[in-house]
Amino acid sequence: MSLDWECPRDQIRVAFNSDGEGGFLASGYPRPIPGVAPDSNLKGVSFAAANVTGILACLLEDRPEIRSLQDLSRILEASE
């Protein structure tokens, strides 16, 4: 799991290196707080991990046919 500061908070990305190993990338920003600029709030890899976890939980709840990381990666890549 890695940070991608350009990734929208409501999305995650799957990236593979030249060896075929993959991982998730996500925004390191938390949900917005009214009246607080995103750069003034806490941010970082822990929020990226939470964003990945939340998005994957919702996806898996809605798509019970997902049985493997390959299934999940295929669906995420198709949605990009």
N, CA and C atoms as an extended XYZ file, in Angstrom:
240
Properties=species:S:1:pos:R:3:atomname:S:1:resname:S:1:resid:I:1 pbc="F F F"
N         0.849       -1.159        0.000 N   MET     1
C         0.000        0.000        0.000 CA  MET     1
C         0.897        1.225        0.000 C   MET     1
N         0.559        2.189       -0.857 N   SER     2
C         1.357        3.407       -0.969 CA  SER     2
C         0.454        4.619       -1.088 C   SER     2
N         1.035        5.748       -0.790 N   LEU     3
C         0.334        7.022       -0.943 CA  LEU     3
C         0.327        7.463       -2.391 C   LEU     3
N        -0.768        8.060       -2.782 N   ASP     4
C        -0.862        8.731       -4.083 CA  ASP     4
C        -1.629       10.021       -3.814 C   ASP     4
N        -0.903       11.098       -3.649 N   TRP     5
C        -1.530       12.371       -3.281 CA  TRP     5
C        -2.462       12.872       -4.371 C   TRP     5
N        -2.324       12.389       -5.588 N   GLU     6
C        -3.177       12.831       -6.696 CA  GLU     6
C        -4.462       12.001       -6.799 C   GLU     6
N        -4.523       10.889       -6.106 N   CYS     7
C        -5.685       10.010       -6.168 CA  CYS     7
C        -6.852       10.654       -5.412 C   CYS     7
N        -8.038       10.706       -6.024 N   PRO     8
C        -9.201       11.223       -5.292 CA  PRO     8
C        -9.472       10.372       -4.053 C   PRO     8
N        -9.998       10.989       -3.020 N   ARG     9
C       -10.219       10.304       -1.750 CA  ARG     9
C       -11.187        9.136       -1.859 C   ARG     9
N       -12.086        9.174       -2.822 N   ASP    10
C       -13.091        8.119       -2.948 CA  ASP    10
C       -12.691        7.042       -3.960 C   ASP    10
N       -11.406        6.989       -4.302 N   GLN    11
C       -10.918        5.996       -5.256 CA  GLN    11
C        -9.624        5.368       -4.749 C   GLN    11
N        -9.344        4.183       -5.240 N   ILE    12
C        -8.044        3.554       -5.012 CA  ILE    12
C        -7.533        3.078       -6.365 C   ILE    12
N        -6.241        2.861       -6.439 N   ARG    13
C        -5.638        2.382       -7.674 CA  ARG    13
C        -4.823        1.136       -7.378 C   ARG    13
N        -4.674        0.314       -8.396 N   VAL    14
C        -3.829       -0.869       -8.315 CA  VAL    14
C        -2.652       -0.621       -9.246 C   VAL    14
N        -1.456       -0.846       -8.756 N   ALA    15
C        -0.259       -0.654       -9.581 CA  ALA    15
C         0.599       -1.905       -9.493 C   ALA    15
N         1.177       -2.286      -10.634 N   PHE    16
C         2.051       -3.450      -10.695 CA  PHE    16
C         3.436       -3.008      -11.144 C   PHE    16
N         4.461       -3.593      -10.536 N   ASN    17
C         5.830       -3.282      -10.978 CA  ASN    17
C         6.230       -4.248      -12.096 C   ASN    17
N         7.455       -4.145      -12.552 N   SER    18
C         7.914       -4.977      -13.677 CA  SER    18
C         7.962       -6.467      -13.340 C   SER    18
N         7.976       -6.807      -12.038 N   ASP    19
C         7.967       -8.210      -11.626 CA  ASP    19
C         6.554       -8.774      -11.487 C   ASP    19
N         5.546       -7.926      -11.756 N   GLY    20
C         4.169       -8.379      -11.642 CA  GLY    20
C         3.598       -8.286      -10.242 C   GLY    20
N         4.375       -7.746       -9.304 N   GLU    21
C         3.873       -7.570       -7.944 CA  GLU    21
C         3.039       -6.301       -7.890 C   GLU    21
N         1.921       -6.381       -7.181 N   GLY    22
C         1.018       -5.239       -7.152 CA  GLY    22
C         0.737       -4.740       -5.754 C   GLY    22
N         0.122       -3.596       -5.730 N   GLY    23
C        -0.279       -3.000       -4.474 CA  GLY    23
C        -1.311       -1.921       -4.725 C   GLY    23
N        -1.893       -1.446       -3.658 N   PHE    24
C        -2.904       -0.413       -3.741 CA  PHE    24
C        -2.286        0.947       -3.477 C   PHE    24
N        -2.814        1.949       -4.178 N   LEU    25
C        -2.425        3.333       -3.949 CA  LEU    25
C        -3.693        4.098       -3.596 C   LEU    25
N        -3.565        5.039       -2.656 N   ALA    26
C        -4.735        5.810       -2.236 CA  ALA    26
C        -4.303        7.171       -1.708 C   ALA    26
N        -5.283        8.042       -1.619 N   SER    27
C        -5.062        9.364       -1.053 CA  SER    27
C        -4.697        9.258        0.423 C   SER    27
N        -3.830       10.136        0.859 N   GLY    28
C        -3.459       10.180        2.271 CA  GLY    28
C        -4.238       11.213        3.055 C   GLY    28
N        -5.284       11.774        2.437 N   TYR    29
C        -6.094       12.783        3.111 CA  TYR    29
C        -7.301       12.144        3.787 C   TYR    29
N        -7.694       12.645        4.955 N   PRO    30
C        -8.913       12.163        5.604 CA  PRO    30
C       -10.136       12.813        4.973 C   PRO    30
N       -11.311       12.450        5.462 N   ARG    31
C       -12.527       13.099        4.963 CA  ARG    31
C       -12.468       14.588        5.287 C   ARG    31
N       -13.142       15.408        4.503 N   PRO    32
C       -13.095       16.855        4.736 CA  PRO    32
C       -13.715       17.246        6.077 C   PRO    32
N       -13.168       18.276        6.657 N   ILE    33
C       -13.719       18.875        7.865 CA  ILE    33
C       -14.141       20.291        7.488 C   ILE    33
N       -15.415       20.633        7.679 N   PRO    34
C       -15.860       21.971        7.303 CA  PRO    34
C       -15.007       23.067        7.954 C   PRO    34
N       -14.551       23.983        7.130 N   GLY    35
C       -13.775       25.114        7.618 CA  GLY    35
C       -12.294       24.847        7.811 C   GLY    35
N       -11.836       23.634        7.519 N   VAL    36
C       -10.422       23.293        7.675 CA  VAL    36
C        -9.862       22.899        6.310 C   VAL    36
N        -8.829       23.578        5.888 N   ALA    37
C        -8.185       23.243        4.616 CA  ALA    37
C        -7.564       21.854        4.703 C   ALA    37
N        -7.640       21.043        3.625 N   PRO    38
C        -7.074       19.687        3.670 CA  PRO    38
C        -5.604       19.656        4.098 C   PRO    38
N        -4.812       20.652        3.668 N   ASP    39
C        -3.397       20.662        4.034 CA  ASP    39
C        -3.162       21.039        5.496 C   ASP    39
N        -4.187       21.567        6.165 N   SER    40
C        -4.053       21.936        7.577 CA  SER    40
C        -4.458       20.796        8.500 C   SER    40
N        -5.062       19.768        7.944 N   ASN    41
C        -5.518       18.638        8.741 CA  ASN    41
C        -4.416       17.571        8.796 C   ASN    41
N        -4.587       16.595        9.663 N   LEU    42
C        -3.680       15.453        9.683 CA  LEU    42
C        -3.791       14.723        8.355 C   LEU    42
N        -2.713       14.084        7.938 N   LYS    43
C        -2.718       13.346        6.677 CA  LYS    43
C        -1.558       12.362        6.683 C   LYS    43
N        -1.596       11.411        5.778 N   GLY    44
C        -0.472       10.497        5.653 CA  GLY    44
C        -0.886        9.076        5.342 C   GLY    44
N         0.068        8.189        5.480 N   VAL    45
C        -0.126        6.792        5.076 CA  VAL    45
C        -1.226        6.103        5.879 C   VAL    45
N        -1.432        6.484        7.130 N   SER    46
C        -2.499        5.838        7.912 CA  SER    46
C        -3.866        6.155        7.320 C   SER    46
N        -4.037        7.361        6.786 N   PHE    47
C        -5.302        7.695        6.131 CA  PHE    47
C        -5.422        6.971        4.793 C   PHE    47
N        -4.329        6.790        4.086 N   ALA    48
C        -4.357        6.025        2.842 CA  ALA    48
C        -4.789        4.583        3.140 C   ALA    48
N        -4.257        4.003        4.202 N   ALA    49
C        -4.642        2.636        4.578 CA  ALA    49
C        -6.121        2.571        4.933 C   ALA    49
N        -6.605        3.564        5.655 N   ALA    50
C        -8.033        3.600        6.005 CA  ALA    50
C        -8.894        3.779        4.757 C   ALA    50
N        -8.460        4.625        3.829 N   ASN    51
C        -9.217        4.824        2.591 CA  ASN    51
C        -9.292        3.529        1.789 C   ASN    51
N        -8.175        2.814        1.670 N   VAL    52
C        -8.170        1.534        0.946 CA  VAL    52
C        -9.108        0.545        1.632 C   VAL    52
N        -9.001        0.430        2.939 N   THR    53
C        -9.818       -0.521        3.686 CA  THR    53
C       -11.304       -0.241        3.516 C   THR    53
N       -11.688        1.015        3.647 N   GLY    54
C       -13.104        1.369        3.521 CA  GLY    54
C       -13.653        1.109        2.128 C   GLY    54
N       -12.895        1.498        1.114 N   ILE    55
C       -13.350        1.299       -0.265 CA  ILE    55
C       -13.433       -0.188       -0.593 C   ILE    55
N       -12.432       -0.956       -0.181 N   LEU    56
C       -12.471       -2.401       -0.442 CA  LEU    56
C       -13.610       -3.074        0.305 C   LEU    56
N       -13.881       -2.669        1.534 N   ALA    57
C       -14.986       -3.255        2.302 CA  ALA    57
C       -16.318       -3.022        1.598 C   ALA    57
N       -16.537       -1.798        1.115 N   CYS    58
C       -17.777       -1.494        0.390 CA  CYS    58
C       -17.864       -2.296       -0.903 C   CYS    58
N       -16.771       -2.391       -1.621 N   LEU    59
C       -16.751       -3.131       -2.883 CA  LEU    59
C       -17.040       -4.611       -2.649 C   LEU    59
N       -16.393       -5.194       -1.655 N   LEU    60
C       -16.594       -6.616       -1.374 CA  LEU    60
C       -18.005       -6.904       -0.877 C   LEU    60
N       -18.582       -5.969       -0.162 N   GLU    61
C       -19.959       -6.133        0.307 CA  GLU    61
C       -20.936       -6.140       -0.873 C   GLU    61
N       -20.677       -5.278       -1.851 N   ASP    62
C       -21.560       -5.160       -3.016 CA  ASP    62
C       -21.294       -6.205       -4.094 C   ASP    62
N       -20.126       -6.835       -4.072 N   ARG    63
C       -19.734       -7.770       -5.147 CA  ARG    63
C       -19.281       -9.115       -4.555 C   ARG    63
N       -20.211       -9.932       -4.085 N   PRO    64
C       -19.825      -11.205       -3.454 CA  PRO    64
C       -19.109      -12.173       -4.386 C   PRO    64
N       -19.159      -11.913       -5.704 N   GLU    65
C       -18.465      -12.807       -6.642 CA  GLU    65
C       -16.957      -12.631       -6.603 C   GLU    65
N       -16.471      -11.590       -5.951 N   ILE    66
C       -15.020      -11.387       -5.842 CA  ILE    66
C       -14.474      -12.430       -4.868 C   ILE    66
N       -13.595      -13.294       -5.368 N   ARG    67
C       -13.057      -14.403       -4.561 CA  ARG    67
C       -11.546      -14.352       -4.404 C   ARG    67
N       -10.886      -13.466       -5.156 N   SER    68
C        -9.425      -13.449       -5.103 CA  SER    68
C        -8.913      -12.035       -5.346 C   SER    68
N        -7.641      -11.848       -5.075 N   LEU    69
C        -7.001      -10.566       -5.352 CA  LEU    69
C        -7.003      -10.286       -6.849 C   LEU    69
N        -6.885      -11.316       -7.650 N   GLN    70
C        -6.926      -11.137       -9.103 CA  GLN    70
C        -8.301      -10.631       -9.551 C   GLN    70
N        -9.369      -11.199       -8.991 N   ASP    71
C       -10.721      -10.711       -9.300 CA  ASP    71
C       -10.845       -9.238       -8.923 C   ASP    71
N       -10.382       -8.920       -7.743 N   LEU    72
C       -10.458       -7.550       -7.241 CA  LEU    72
C        -9.649       -6.598       -8.116 C   LEU    72
N        -8.444       -6.978       -8.457 N   SER    73
C        -7.591       -6.141       -9.301 CA  SER    73
C        -8.228       -5.910      -10.663 C   SER    73
N        -8.815       -6.946      -11.237 N   ARG    74
C        -9.450       -6.838      -12.548 CA  ARG    74
C       -10.607       -5.832      -12.498 C   ARG    74
N       -11.406       -5.889      -11.461 N   ILE    75
C       -12.549       -4.976      -11.316 CA  ILE    75
C       -12.057       -3.542      -11.102 C   ILE    75
N       -11.049       -3.366      -10.261 N   LEU    76
C       -10.533       -2.021      -10.013 CA  LEU    76
C        -9.896       -1.422      -11.262 C   LEU    76
N        -9.137       -2.215      -11.988 N   GLU    77
C        -8.500       -1.711      -13.198 CA  GLU    77
C        -9.531       -1.348      -14.267 C   GLU    77
N       -10.627       -2.111      -14.335 N   ALA    78
C       -11.677       -1.822      -15.315 CA  ALA    78
C       -12.399       -0.518      -14.986 C   ALA    78
N       -12.405       -0.138      -13.724 N   SER    79
C       -13.133        1.072      -13.325 CA  SER    79
C       -12.305        2.341      -13.466 C   SER    79
N       -11.021        2.216      -13.772 N   GLU    80
C       -10.159        3.407      -13.897 CA  GLU    80
C       -10.384        4.117      -15.199 C   GLU    80
